[in-house]
């Protein structure tokens, strides 16, 4: 498994986030690069990896669809087992990801006994199909979790999630006017970078709380 590891210049770190990509973009996409940078600047070490289908794309295998869910979940298990064995990465250990990567992490968080879960642009439903929610795992989740979601995200807007039952361990953090990449419109007066910095600050605070 190939990893990208982002470490900040701070003398103390607040933990490690294993950060998975979404369905269509690799671990070094602009979004992944930017958020990993801001997280590292806030003292959170970030470990990025690629699911098998994306790694095959990088090796010249052409554009491939995502692996089936069982393979994606097993990849998460293998990655967490490997990272747990490394002495150079600080605790607490958090997992999460962009869109699909975060959804897969949410399905194994309790099973793996990680310290926390962070999802960025969660795919609560396919665009245009809010009646088909993918949220069953959240009702009884025991892993402390933060879900960072733009209020314009076509994969899940505030009014579409009003009836969803979340356990007390799960907190939704809304980013004003953000889309699926947490990017607001120019007319909002906000920027994607502002949102990503805000998210990084919140994740660092979350990690600090878990280490207490």
Secondary structure, DSSP 8 states (H G I E B T S, - for coil): ---EEE--S-SS---EEEEE--SSS-TTSHHHHHHHHHHHHTT-EEEEE--HHHHHIIIII-------HHHHHHHHHHHHHHHHT-TTS-SSEEEEEETHHHHHHHHHHHHHT-SEEEEES--SS-TT-TTS---GGGTT--S-EEEEEETT-TT--GGGGTT----TTEEEEEETT--TTS---GGGT--HHHHHHHHHHHHHHHHHHHH-
